[in-house]
Amino acid sequence: RPGILVLVNDADWELL
């Protein structure tokens, strides 16, 4: 997982 930002819960970003 080469640093992919995903949006979760409307305004919560997670770095995968």
N, C-alpha and C positions, 0 to 999 in steps of 0.2 A: 504493500500500500504506500505508494510514493507521494504522501501528503495531499490527500484529496479532501477538500472541505465539503461537508454536506449540511444541509439545513434540517434541523429537527425542532419540533415544537414551536413553530412560528418565528422564533427569534433566538434560536440556540444553535450555534455552529459547533460542529465536531470535526476534529482532524483525524482522518483515517490513515 
